[in-house]
Amino acid sequence: MTALANEHLTDLRNQLHLARFERDIRSRTAVPELARLAHVLARYHNEIADGFGVPDPTGAG
């Protein structure tokens, strides 16, 4: 689960450095989309933190 999260974080970081990001963030749809993402992250933060109940195969948690 951690590896997948790191993969998504790396992808996000790469996307933030693209030239089109500045154009996209100025879009009128950007704020509602970011608000929706924040809402989902807030709603599921406990499940995200514990890997949605899937045991960590390394036992590290």
Backbone as a printed PyTorch tensor [residue, N CA C, xyz], in Angstrom:
tensor([[[  0.8270,  -1.1890,   0.0000],
         [  0.0000,   0.0000,   0.0000],
         [  0.8730,   1.2560,   0.0000]],

        [[  1.9460,   1.2100,   0.7810],
         [  2.8530,   2.3590,   0.8350],
         [  3.5220,   2.5810,  -0.5110]],

        [[  3.9120,   1.5050,  -1.1680],
         [  4.5420,   1.6340,  -2.4840],
         [  3.5910,   2.2920,  -3.4780]],

        [[  2.3270,   1.9070,  -3.4320],
         [  1.3310,   2.5040,  -4.3210],
         [  1.1440,   3.9830,  -4.0000]],

        [[  1.0850,   4.3150,  -2.7280],
         [  0.9480,   5.7170,  -2.3300],
         [  2.1570,   6.5260,  -2.7870]],

        [[  3.3470,   5.9680,  -2.6560],
         [  4.5490,   6.6610,  -3.1210],
         [  4.5410,   6.8550,  -4.6270]],

        [[  4.0320,   5.8610,  -5.3340],
         [  3.9220,   5.9630,  -6.7890],
         [  2.9800,   7.1000,  -7.1720]],

        [[  1.8500,   7.1930,  -6.4830],
         [  0.8900,   8.2750,  -6.7610],
         [  1.4870,   9.6370,  -6.3980]],

        [[  2.2150,   9.7020,  -5.3030],
         [  2.8400,  10.9620,  -4.8910],
         [  3.8870,  11.3990,  -5.9080]],

        [[  4.6730,  10.4660,  -6.4000],
         [  5.6780,  10.7900,  -7.4260],
         [  4.9990,  11.2970,  -8.6870]],

        [[  3.9140,  10.6390,  -9.0870],
         [  3.1680,  11.0820, -10.2660],
         [  2.6090,  12.4850, -10.0570]],

        [[  2.0680,  12.7410,  -8.8780],
         [  1.5390,  14.0640,  -8.5720],
         [  2.6300,  15.1220,  -8.6550]],

        [[  3.7800,  14.8400,  -8.0610],
         [  4.8920,  15.7970,  -8.1110],
         [  5.3050,  16.0800,  -9.5560]],

        [[  5.3610,  15.0420, -10.3700],
         [  5.7140,  15.2400, -11.7820],
         [  4.6760,  16.0960, -12.4870]],

        [[  3.4070,  15.8630, -12.2130],
         [  2.3380,  16.6380, -12.8390],
         [  2.3860,  18.1090, -12.4330]],

        [[  2.7640,  18.3720, -11.1830],
         [  2.8040,  19.7490, -10.6990],
         [  3.8780,  20.5740, -11.3910]],

        [[  4.8690,  19.9170, -11.9580],
         [  5.9560,  20.6360, -12.6170],
         [  5.7660,  20.7740, -14.1280]],

        [[  4.6430,  20.3190, -14.6390],
         [  4.3700,  20.4770, -16.0650],
         [  3.9100,  21.8960, -16.3610]],

        [[  4.2620,  22.3930, -17.5330],
         [  3.8850,  23.7590, -17.9220],
         [  2.3710,  23.9290, -17.9910]],

        [[  1.6670,  22.8770, -18.3950],
         [  0.2060,  23.0190, -18.5290],
         [ -0.4960,  23.1230, -17.1800]],

        [[  0.1840,  22.7590, -16.0890],
         [ -0.4500,  22.8000, -14.7680],
         [ -0.9260,  24.2090, -14.4400]],

        [[ -0.0940,  25.2050, -14.7160],
         [ -0.4890,  26.5820, -14.4010],
         [ -1.7400,  26.9850, -15.1800]],

        [[ -1.8220,  26.5630, -16.4250],
         [ -3.0160,  26.8500, -17.2290],
         [ -4.2250,  26.1050, -16.6770]],

        [[ -4.0280,  24.8300, -16.3300],
         [ -5.1360,  24.0190, -15.8320],
         [ -5.6630,  24.5190, -14.4890]],

        [[ -4.7650,  24.9670, -13.6140],
         [ -5.1900,  25.3990, -12.2750],
         [ -6.0120,  26.6910, -12.3480]],

        [[ -5.8590,  27.4320, -13.4280],
         [ -6.6460,  28.6580, -13.6060],
         [ -8.0310,  28.3880, -14.1920]],

        [[ -8.2640,  27.1490, -14.5550],
         [ -9.5510,  26.7630, -15.1110],
         [-10.6450,  26.9780, -14.0700]],

        [[-11.8440,  27.3110, -14.5310],
         [-12.9430,  27.5470, -13.5860],
         [-13.4050,  26.2680, -12.9060]],

        [[-13.0210,  25.1120, -13.4260],
         [-13.4130,  23.8550, -12.8150],
         [-12.4030,  23.3620, -11.7780]],

        [[-11.2520,  24.0250, -11.6840],
         [-10.1860,  23.5440, -10.7850],
         [-10.5950,  23.6120,  -9.3180]],

        [[-11.1790,  24.7080,  -8.8910],
         [-11.5250,  24.8730,  -7.4760],
         [-12.5560,  23.8360,  -7.0280]],

        [[-13.6420,  23.6180,  -7.7780],
         [-14.5880,  22.5740,  -7.3500],
         [-13.9570,  21.1800,  -7.3280]],

        [[-13.0730,  20.8890,  -8.2710],
         [-12.4150,  19.5810,  -8.2890],
         [-11.5030,  19.4180,  -7.0810]],

        [[-10.7520,  20.4460,  -6.7350],
         [ -9.8830,  20.3800,  -5.5600],
         [-10.7040,  20.2660,  -4.2800]],

        [[-11.8370,  20.9490,  -4.2360],
         [-12.7090,  20.8530,  -3.0680],
         [-13.2520,  19.4320,  -2.9250]],

        [[-13.6220,  18.8160,  -4.0420],
         [-14.1250,  17.4420,  -4.0160],
         [-13.0320,  16.4800,  -3.5400]],

        [[-11.8060,  16.6690,  -4.0220],
         [-10.6870,  15.8340,  -3.5920],
         [-10.4360,  15.9830,  -2.0990]],

        [[-10.4300,  17.2200,  -1.6140],
         [-10.2160,  17.4620,  -0.1850],
         [-11.3070,  16.7980,   0.6440]],

        [[-12.5400,  16.8470,   0.1610],
         [-13.6580,  16.2290,   0.8680],
         [-13.4690,  14.7110,   0.9610]],

        [[-13.0780,  14.0870,  -0.1410],
         [-12.8660,  12.6320,  -0.1490],
         [-11.7150,  12.2660,   0.7750]],

        [[-10.6110,  13.0090,   0.7100],
         [ -9.4700,  12.7190,   1.5780],
         [ -9.8440,  12.8720,   3.0530]],

        [[-10.6220,  13.8900,   3.3630],
         [-11.0410,  14.0870,   4.7500],
         [-11.9750,  12.9660,   5.2050]],

        [[-12.8620,  12.5520,   4.3160],
         [-13.8280,  11.5090,   4.6630],
         [-13.1550,  10.1610,   4.8910]],

        [[-12.1280,   9.8640,   4.1230],
         [-11.5000,   8.5510,   4.1970],
         [-10.1300,   8.5570,   4.8640]],

        [[ -9.7580,   9.6170,   5.5680],
         [ -8.3930,   9.7000,   6.0900],
         [ -8.0390,   8.5430,   7.0220]],

        [[ -8.9670,   8.0910,   7.8420],
         [ -8.6750,   6.9570,   8.7330],
         [ -8.4360,   5.6770,   7.9460]],

        [[ -9.2620,   5.4410,   6.9350],
         [ -9.1010,   4.2410,   6.1260],
         [ -7.8150,   4.2950,   5.3120]],

        [[ -7.4840,   5.4690,   4.8020],
         [ -6.2430,   5.6340,   4.0490],
         [ -5.0510,   5.3690,   4.9560]],

        [[ -5.1020,   5.8810,   6.1620],
         [ -3.9840,   5.7490,   7.0990],
         [ -3.7060,   4.3000,   7.4560]],

        [[ -4.7500,   3.4830,   7.5500],
         [ -4.5010,   2.0780,   7.9150],
         [ -4.6120,   1.1300,   6.7180]],

        [[ -4.5130,   1.6750,   5.5100],
         [ -4.5050,   0.8290,   4.3170],
         [ -5.8240,   0.1500,   4.0420]],

        [[ -6.9290,   0.7730,   4.4450],
         [ -8.2690,   0.2280,   4.2520],
         [ -8.4010,  -1.1550,   4.8750]],

        [[ -7.6610,  -1.3630,   5.9780],
         [ -7.7810,  -2.6120,   6.7190],
         [ -6.9520,  -3.7660,   6.1820]],

        [[ -6.2400,  -3.5310,   5.0890],
         [ -5.4040,  -4.5930,   4.5210],
         [ -4.1270,  -4.6700,   5.3550]],

        [[ -3.8090,  -5.8400,   5.8930],
         [ -2.5990,  -5.9570,   6.7080],
         [ -1.3400,  -5.6670,   5.9110]],

        [[ -0.4140,  -4.9790,   6.5220],
         [  0.8560,  -4.6740,   5.8880],
         [  1.6880,  -5.9530,   5.8610]],

        [[  2.1190,  -6.3870,   4.6840],
         [  2.8580,  -7.6560,   4.6030],
         [  4.2000,  -7.6180,   5.3130]],

        [[  4.7520,  -6.4360,   5.5190],
         [  6.0460,  -6.3430,   6.2090],
         [  5.8800,  -6.2790,   7.7080]],

        [[  4.6480,  -6.0330,   8.1730],
         [  4.3970,  -5.9150,   9.5980],
         [  4.8050,  -4.5730,  10.1630]],

        [[  5.2230,  -3.6560,   9.2730],
         [  5.6840,  -2.3420,   9.7340],
         [  4.5270,  -1.3740,   9.9970]],

        [[  3.3470,  -1.6680,   9.4740],
         [  2.1990,  -0.8090,   9.7110],
         [  2.0890,   0.3330,   8.7680]]])
